[in-house]
Amino acid sequence: MDGQDCAALRQRVAALETQVRNLQQQLLQAQKLSTVGALASSITHEFNNILTTVINYARMGVRHKDVATRDKAFEKILAAGQRASKITTGMLSYARQQGDRREPMDLVTLVEDVLVLCEKDLQRYRVRLETRFEGRPVAPVNAGQVQQVLLNLIVNARQAMTNGGTLTVGVRPSPEGGQAEISVRDTGCGIPADKLRQIFDPFFTTKTADDQGQGGTGLGLSLAKEVMESHGGRLRVESTVGTGTTFTLKFPMPSSAAPKPALQAVG
């Protein structure tokens, strides 16, 4: 093979690598749309409730001349508007295209933006949400990609708890040091030990689509693993059949953001 052939081969390899990256981005976007679809019904229902609240209390304020009654109506309208604002802020954050750019992000804020999108969906399926936040660790992340991973894990967890249960989402500095963790734990059916090694393989799935036609493609966890590896982090899973499953996202933290050891007074 002469120099000209080598140059042509390098160009072909570079073109294929670019094509693979583009296909990965398209796959991520398709998975994002699929996850939003799983939540669309609950979010639409919540917005309808918010609008009903605003209209009813506005009518109350118009009908009554009493100052106290009007003040109560205004407070309810304000609270409903603030709730709607939180939901739209979360949706805009999730939908925002960031390419591969990563920025230092408070992981508690990132998690809260995701949870506001799925609270009603969890309630609809009788899943109780618990949060456990230890400090406010900061890590350089692509917020949209990590939110996509979290939403996918939460939807998976909800689908695993067919009769309801408890979903626990936690954020903390890792005990190992130099890392931050986000964990998603469910009390669902669990994953058999012989399947755990396969769940991150593309197109492998342990479930069928739910009653809304969501899930069952076998792509969500594979993409989640790729996102975490692109962040220099890890995605770990622990599961016991009949007890539940915990997924843990581990992110490297810059040394300046890592928690400092407490100083003890001497003397």
Summary of the structure (lengths in Angstrom):
residues: 267
radius of gyration: 22.6
end to end distance: 76.2
largest distance: 91.2
contacts: 782
relative contact order: 0.12
helix: 53%
strand: 18%
